[in-house]
Amino acid sequence: MKASQLLKSYEQGRRDFRGENLRGQSFKAKYLVNIDLREADIRGTNFAQTNLTGANLSQGRGGLQRRWAITLMAFSWLLSALSGVCSGFAGSFVVLTAESGNLINQIAGGTAIIILMIFCIFSYFQGLEGGLGSVVISLMATAVIAVAFAESLPFSLSVAFSFGVTFVFHLVVAIIAATLGAIAGAAAGAIAGTAAIAGAFPFAVIIAFTMAVAEAEVLSFTIVGSGIAAVAVTSLSAYLGWRSIHNDPRDAWIRNIAIAFTSIGGTSFYQANLTEADFTQAILKSTDLRQAILIRTRFDHTLKLESARVGETILRKPAIRDLLKDLHLGYFQDYRQANLRGANLAGANLKGINLKQADLTNATFRGANLTNANLTKVLASNTDFSEAILTGVCLEGWKIDQHTQLKGVICEYIFLLERPDQEGSRKRLPDDPNTNFNAGEFERFYPNIVNS
């Protein structure tokens, strides 16, 4: 269906567009409140700045159109190839200099091998940023040692400096190779899954090895050594790419670049109003949700949300994103100081959850099980607790306002202290441990209870 046809039908009062094919259409800055787009194909559709308040997008299919997916996948393989070229170039230099009969070359080659090993080790344990930092420190230490022992060196400092420039250049090439390979692997994984990384890896390895051999002298050990050095860098980059796409915090920036890259041409909700929109079981891979208004937006069992570009929304934190996708993950879990502004946790099983000092502004817990939850010092302005189970919750210092909704709350008793006072009391209400609130009593009297 063309965008013009849908907009005309919408203006005439139609709201049900279930199952429609809207691939590649643009609804930028349009008014589509309460529209029903269940099971619709919205790959590549532009909803930027669109008002989709109350829209039903459950089981919809977002992401990239096929031609865009193929184009971006091809580009990621091109990056892999470039990474292989750089790896081979740097690998051949490292081994050739180390095996040269020239003393200067041998010193530079040996130093390069050591620094390359340090780079790989630190990148593995601390991410590429850690690896880069280790290289900088190693180079500074090398320079200090060279100056300190300058008089005992069998060559001039000018010669050492000129060769050092070449040496640093090839190290930079190796780092670029690792970075490009990691981004390419992460991008391929975001588009087509882990299998795509597995496919791109041998491709990059073959190119790296070929490049290393092409630059090596025709000596068997040199060829093998060059290839090993090149493959080591390529393997590291592939691993870092795989690790980043699986939300490893050490390589978060690689993942962010890859996700930004793979969202080009994908479904866009950039700056869209998604208040109370429903994405239950929708596919949101390669979807742009940056700066979108996500107030009580439903993400229950949403697929590929981890591959969406979420910017600074509450979906940025993997723990929060996973909680919104699986409403049972909060059971007896710790979410202290969590940002849950506008979160939709209606019907969730949050028994025993610790939400101390969490921001629950504009969130909904309608019908949720919050038995024995810790709500100490939470911000709960305009929060919907309607029909939720609040028996045994701790409400010490919680902040609510006249818009906080408690209609139909199921609550037998509460506590006003997180920890027992000097008398061993948590200030249970009602005071008598053998007495509970009657039905509707907590709802009617909660302002007095909180201020007492």
C-alpha positions in Angstrom: 0.0 0.0 0.0 1.3 3.5 -0.9 1.7 6.1 1.9 -0.8 8.4 0.1 -3.5 5.6 0.0 -3.0 4.9 3.7 -3.1 8.6 4.7 -6.3 9.1 2.7 -8.0 6.1 4.2 -6.9 7.2 7.7 -8.4 10.7 7.1 -11.7 9.0 6.2 -11.8 7.2 9.5 -10.1 3.9 8.8 -7.7 2.7 11.5 -7.3 -1.0 10.8 -4.3 -1.6 8.4 -3.3 -5.0 9.7 -1.0 -7.0 7.5 -0.4 -4.2 5.0 2.8 -4.0 3.0 4.3 -0.6 3.8 7.9 -1.3 2.8 9.9 1.8 2.0 7.0 4.2 2.5 7.4 7.6 4.2 5.0 8.9 6.9 7.4 11.5 8.2 5.8 14.0 10.6 2.3 12.6 10.0 -0.6 12.1 12.5 -1.4 8.4 12.9 -2.8 8.2 16.5 -4.3 4.8 17.4 -3.5 3.3 14.0 -3.6 -0.6 13.9 -0.5 -1.9 12.0 -0.4 -5.4 13.5 1.6 -7.8 11.4 2.4 -5.0 8.9 5.6 -5.1 6.9 7.3 -1.8 7.8 10.9 -2.6 6.7 12.5 0.6 5.5 9.4 2.7 6.4 10.0 6.2 7.6 8.0 7.2 10.7 10.4 9.9 11.8 8.6 12.6 13.9 5.3 10.8 13.4 2.7 10.8 16.1 1.9 7.2 16.7 0.4 7.5 20.2 -1.6 4.4 21.0 -0.5 2.7 17.7 -0.6 -1.1 17.6 2.5 -2.4 15.9 2.5 -5.8 17.4 4.0 -8.6 15.3 5.1 -6.0 12.8 8.3 -6.5 10.8 10.7 -3.7 10.9 14.3 -3.4 9.7 16.0 -3.3 6.4 14.5 -3.9 3.0 16.3 -6.8 1.1 18.2 -4.5 -1.3 19.5 -2.4 1.6 20.5 -5.5 3.6 22.4 -6.8 0.6 24.1 -3.5 0.0 25.2 -3.0 3.7 26.3 -6.7 3.9 28.5 -6.2 0.8 30.0 -3.1 2.3 30.8 -4.9 5.6 32.6 -7.6 3.5 34.5 -4.8 1.8 35.6 -3.6 5.2 36.6 -7.1 6.0 38.7 -7.3 2.9 40.3 -3.9 3.7 41.0 -5.2 7.2 42.7 -8.3 5.6 44.8 -6.1 3.4 46.0 -4.0 6.3 46.6 -7.1 8.4 48.7 -8.7 5.7 50.7 -5.5 5.1 51.5 -5.0 8.8 52.2 -8.7 9.4 54.7 -9.0 6.6 56.6 -5.9 7.8 56.8 -7.2 11.4 58.2 -10.6 10.4 60.4 -9.4 7.6 62.2 -6.9 9.8 62.6 -9.3 12.6 64.2 -11.9 10.3 66.4 -9.4 8.4 70.2 -9.6 8.7 70.2 -5.9 9.5 70.6 -5.1 13.2 68.3 -2.1 13.0 65.6 -4.1 11.3 66.0 -6.9 13.8 65.6 -4.5 16.8 62.6 -2.8 15.2 61.0 -6.2 14.2 61.5 -7.7 17.6 60.0 -4.6 19.3 57.1 -4.6 16.8 56.3 -8.3 17.6 56.4 -7.6 21.3 54.1 -4.5 21.0 51.8 -6.3 18.7 51.5 -9.1 21.2 50.8 -6.6 24.0 48.2 -5.0 21.8 46.4 -8.3 21.2 46.5 -9.3 24.8 45.2 -5.9 26.1 42.5 -5.8 23.4 41.3 -9.2 24.3 41.0 -8.4 28.0 40.2 -4.7 27.9 38.8 -4.1 24.4 40.3 -2.1 21.6 40.6 1.1 23.6 42.7 -0.8 26.2 44.8 -2.3 23.4 45.4 1.2 21.9 46.4 2.6 25.3 48.9 -0.3 25.8 50.4 0.5 22.4 50.8 4.2 23.3 52.5 3.4 26.6 54.7 0.8 24.9 55.8 3.3 22.3 56.6 5.9 24.9 58.6 3.4 26.9 60.5 2.3 23.7 61.3 5.9 22.9 62.6 6.5 26.5 64.8 3.4 26.3 66.1 4.4 22.9 67.2 7.8 24.1 68.7 6.5 27.3 70.9 4.0 25.5 71.5 6.2 22.4 75.3 6.3 22.9 75.6 2.5 23.0 73.6 2.0 19.8 75.5 1.0 16.7 73.6 3.5 14.6 72.7 7.2 14.8 69.5 8.5 16.3 68.5 10.0 12.9 68.6 6.6 11.4 66.6 5.1 14.3 64.1 7.9 14.1 63.5 7.4 10.4 63.0 3.7 10.8 60.9 4.4 13.9 58.5 6.4 11.8 58.0 3.4 9.4 57.7 1.1 12.4 54.9 3.3 14.0 53.2 3.5 10.7 52.9 -0.2 10.3 51.7 -0.5 13.9 49.0 2.0 13.1 48.1 0.0 10.1 47.7 -3.1 12.3 45.4 -1.2 14.7 43.4 0.1 11.8 43.1 -3.5 10.5 41.8 -4.7 13.9 39.4 -1.8 14.1 38.0 -2.2 10.6 37.7 -6.0 11.1 35.9 -5.6 14.4 33.4 -3.1 13.0 32.8 -5.2 9.8 32.2 -8.3 11.9 29.8 -6.5 14.2 27.9 -5.0 11.3 27.7 -8.4 9.6 26.4 -9.9 12.8 23.9 -7.2 13.3 22.5 -7.6 9.8 22.5 -11.4 9.4 23.5 -12.9 12.7 26.6 -14.8 13.9 26.7 -16.9 10.8 27.6 -13.8 8.8 30.7 -13.2 11.0 31.7 -16.8 10.4 31.4 -16.2 6.7 33.3 -12.9 6.6 36.1 -14.2 8.8 37.7 -16.8 6.4 37.3 -14.2 3.6 39.4 -11.7 5.5 41.9 -14.3 6.6 42.5 -15.4 3.0 43.1 -11.8 1.9 45.4 -11.1 4.9 47.5 -14.2 4.3 47.7 -13.6 0.6 48.8 -10.0 1.2 51.4 -11.1 3.7 52.8 -13.7 1.4 52.9 -11.3 -1.6 55.1 -8.9 0.4 57.3 -11.5 2.0 60.6 -12.7 0.7 60.5 -16.1 -0.9 61.6 -17.9 2.2 59.3 -20.5 3.7 59.7 -19.5 7.3 59.2 -15.8 6.4 56.1 -16.6 4.4 54.6 -18.6 7.3 55.6 -16.1 9.9 54.1 -13.2 7.9 50.9 -15.1 7.4 50.7 -16.0 11.1 51.1 -12.4 12.2 48.5 -11.3 9.6 46.0 -14.0 10.6 46.5 -13.2 14.3 45.4 -9.6 13.8 42.4 -10.7 11.6 41.3 -13.3 14.1 41.5 -10.8 16.9 39.3 -8.3 15.0 36.7 -11.0 14.1 36.5 -12.0 17.8 36.1 -8.4 19.0 33.3 -7.9 16.4 31.5 -11.0 17.6 32.0 -10.0 21.2 30.7 -6.5 20.7 27.5 -7.5 19.0 26.8 -9.7 22.0 26.8 -6.7 24.3 30.2 -7.0 25.8 30.8 -3.7 27.6 34.5 -3.7 26.7 33.7 -3.0 23.0 30.5 -1.0 23.3 31.7 1.7 20.9 32.3 -0.9 18.2 28.8 -2.1 18.6 27.4 1.4 18.6 29.1 2.1 15.3 28.0 -1.2 13.8 24.4 -0.6 14.9 24.4 2.9 13.5 25.8 1.6 10.2 23.2 -1.2 9.9 20.3 1.1 10.7 20.9 3.1 7.5 17.9 2.5 5.3 16.0 0.6 8.1 12.7 1.4 9.7 12.9 4.9 11.4 11.0 6.1 14.5 13.5 8.9 15.0 11.8 11.5 17.2 8.5 9.8 16.8 5.8 9.9 19.5 5.4 6.3 20.6 3.4 6.9 23.8 1.5 3.7 24.7 2.4 2.2 21.3 2.5 -1.6 21.3 5.5 -3.5 19.8 4.6 -6.9 21.3 6.4 -9.6 19.3 7.5 -7.1 16.6 10.8 -7.4 14.9 12.9 -4.2 15.4 16.3 -5.2 13.9 18.1 -2.2 12.2 15.4 0.2 13.5 16.1 3.7 14.6 14.5 4.7 17.9 16.7 7.6 18.8 14.9 10.5 20.6 11.6 8.7 20.3 9.0 9.4 23.0 8.8 6.0 24.8 6.1 6.6 27.5 4.5 3.3 28.4 5.5 1.8 25.1 5.1 -2.0 25.1 8.1 -4.1 24.1 6.9 -7.5 25.5 8.7 -10.3 23.6 9.9 -7.8 20.9 12.5 -9.5 18.7 16.0 -8.2 17.8 15.5 -5.1 20.0 19.2 -5.4 20.9 20.0 -4.7 17.2 18.0 -1.4 17.1 19.6 2.0 17.3 18.2 3.3 20.6 20.3 6.3 21.4 19.9 7.7 24.9 16.4 6.1 25.5 15.8 3.8 28.4 16.5 0.9 26.0 20.2 1.9 26.1 20.9 -0.3 29.2 20.8 -4.0 28.3 19.4 -4.9 31.7 16.4 -2.5 31.3 15.9 -3.6 27.7 15.8 -7.2 28.6 13.4 -6.5 31.5 11.0 -4.7 29.1 11.2 -7.7 26.7 10.7 -10.4 29.3 8.3 -9.4 32.0 9.4 -12.2 34.3 13.1 -11.2 34.6 12.5 -8.8 37.5 11.5 -11.6 39.9 13.7 -11.0 43.0 16.2 -9.0 41.0 18.1 -5.8 41.9 17.3 -2.7 39.8 18.4 0.0 42.3 18.7 3.5 40.8 17.4 2.2 37.5 16.0 4.6 34.9 12.5 3.2 34.2 10.9 6.5 33.2 7.9 5.6 31.0 8.6 1.9 31.2 5.7 -0.4 30.5 5.8 -3.3 33.0 2.0 -3.9 33.1 1.3 -7.4 34.2 4.9 -8.2 35.0 6.0 -10.6 37.7 8.2 -8.3 39.9 7.8 -10.1 43.2 10.7 -9.2 45.5 12.2 -6.7 43.1 14.5 -4.0 44.5 13.7 -0.7 42.9 15.3 1.5 45.6 15.8 5.1 44.3 14.7 4.1 40.8 13.0 6.6 38.5 9.5 5.3 37.8 8.1 8.6 36.5 5.3 8.0 33.9 5.8 4.2 34.1 3.0 1.7 34.3 2.8 -1.3 36.6 -0.9 -1.9 36.0 -1.7 -5.5 37.2 1.9 -6.2 38.1 2.9 -8.4 41.0 5.0 -6.2 43.3 4.7 -8.4 46.4 7.5 -7.6 48.9 9.1 -5.1 46.4 11.4 -2.4 47.7 10.1 1.0 46.6 12.3 3.0 48.9 12.8 6.6 47.7 11.5 5.8 44.2 10.2 8.7 42.0 6.7 7.7 41.1 5.1 10.8 39.7 2.3 10.0 37.3 3.0 6.3 37.8 0.2 3.8 37.2 0.0 1.1 39.9 -3.7 0.3 39.2 -4.7 -3.3 40.1 -1.1 -4.1 41.0 -0.3 -6.3 44.0 1.5 -4.2 46.6 1.3 -6.5 49.6 4.5 -6.2 51.7 6.1 -3.4 49.7 8.4 -0.9 51.4 7.4 2.7 50.7 10.0 4.5 52.8 10.4 8.0 51.3 8.7 7.2 48.0 7.7 10.3 46.0 4.3 10.3 44.4 1.9 13.1 43.3 -1.7 13.6 42.6 -1.4 11.8 39.2 0.0 8.6 40.7 -2.7 5.9 40.2 -3.6 3.3 42.8 -7.1 2.3 41.7 -7.9 -1.3 42.4 -4.6 -2.0 44.2 -4.4 -5.3 46.0 -2.6 -4.6 49.3 -2.8 -6.3 52.6 0.0 -4.5 54.4 3.0 -2.3 53.8 6.2 -1.2 55.5 7.4 2.4 56.0 11.0 1.5 56.8 13.5 -0.4 54.7 15.4 -1.6 57.7 14.2 -2.1 61.3 14.6 0.9 63.7 16.1 0.7 67.2 13.0 -1.0 68.4 13.2 -3.6 65.6 10.2 -2.3 63.8 9.8 -1.6 60.1 6.6 0.3 60.9 4.2 -2.1 59.4 0.8 -0.8 58.5 -1.7 -1.8 59.8 0.2 -1.9 63.1 -1.4 -5.1 64.2 0.5 -8.0 62.5 -2.7 -10.0 62.6 -4.7 -7.3 60.8 -4.6 -6.4 57.1 -6.0 -3.6 54.9 -9.6 -4.2 53.8 -10.3 -4.2 50.1 -9.8 -0.7 48.7 -8.6 0.7 52.1 -5.0 1.3 50.9 -6.3 3.1 47.8 -8.5 5.4 49.8 -6.1 6.3 52.6 -2.6 6.1 51.0 -2.0 9.9 51.1 -2.5 9.9 54.8 -0.4 6.7 55.2 2.5 8.1 53.3 2.5 11.4 55.2 2.1 9.8 58.6 
